[in-house]
Amino acid sequence: QVQLVESGGGLVQPGGSLRLSCAASGFAFSGYVMRWYRQAPGKERELVATITSTGGRTNYADSVQGRFTISRDNGKNMVYLQMNSLKPADTAVYYCSTMGYWGQGTQVTVSE
């Protein structure tokens, strides 16, 4: 069955960086678009970044453009989200997703 397991979240100060990872299994990873979403308390889930199956194209929410980078390693069935210049507004649970499947999420908290 499809499994998505996120890791790498934590507490970071404003301006800091984190790298999230998502380990995928149970499907032909290299053939599918992958996405990162986030959900802050009291807010709807938001699409953060998308990467095509080959990694040749990416797309970002305006709120993270220029600060976040999505990437993937099809040899390892992994997708990553490098987050730089973090802001308190980036605080949320971050999820990777594909084909309507979701991981359990990883908490990112940006605070002094």
N, C-alpha and C positions, 0 to 999 in steps of 0.2 A: 504494500500500500504506500501511497505518497506520504512522505515524512519531510517536514521542514523544521529545522532546529536552529533557532537564533542564539547568538552569544555575543559578548563583547560590550554590553551595556554597563552603565555605572554612573557614578557621581563625578562630575567634572566642573571646573570653574569656568565662568564666561571667558570666551576666547580660546578655550582649550580644544582638544581633538579627541575623537574616539573612532575606532574602526569596528564596525559591526560585521559579523560573519553569519552566514546561513548555510548550513549543511543540508543538502537535498538528497533524497533517496527514494527508490520505488517507482521511478519513471525515467524516461530517456531525456535526461536533463539537458543535453546539448541541443535538443530540438525545440525548446520552449522559451518564450519570453519570461523574464523574471521581474518582479516588482518589489519595492520597499514601500510600505505604508507606515503611518504613525497615527496614534490616537492619544490626544491629551485629555486630561480629566474634564468631563462635561462637554467635550467637543466630538464632532463626527470624525470618523476615520478619514485620513487625508492621504492621497497618493503623493509620495515623495519623489520616487525615481523609478525609471523603467530602463531595462536593457534588453536588446534583441537577443535571439538565440546564439548568434555568433559573437555577440559583444560589439558588433560594428556600429551600432547606433544606440544612443542613450537620450533620455529626456528627463527633465527635472521640473519640479514645482518652482514657481517664481520665488517662493520664500527661501529656497535653498540653493538656487542657481549660483554658481561660482564659489560655493562653500562646500558642497557635498559632491562626491564622486562615486558612482556605482560601477562595479566591475564584476567580472566572473572568471572562473577557471573551470572550463568544461572538462579538463582532465581530472579534476578533483571533485566535481559536482558541488562547487561552492560559489556563492555570490556574496559580494562585500559591499559595504557602504562606508566610505571614508568621510568622516564629518569633521570639518575644520571650522575655526572661528565660531564656535558654538555660542548660542545665545540662550537666555532663560526661556524664550519662546519655543526652543527646540525640545524642551522637556516633554516627554511622551513615552508611551510604549511603542516600540518599533517592531514591525512584523514584515517578514518576507512572504511572498505569495506567488502562486502560479495556478492556473486552471481552476480557480475557485478554492484552492486549498490554502491553508494558513498555518504558520507556525504558532508557537505559544507566546511569542513576543519576548522582547528584552527591554528592560526599563532604562531609559536615559534621563538623567536629572542634571540640569545645568544650573548651578547655584554657587554663591560665594561660600 
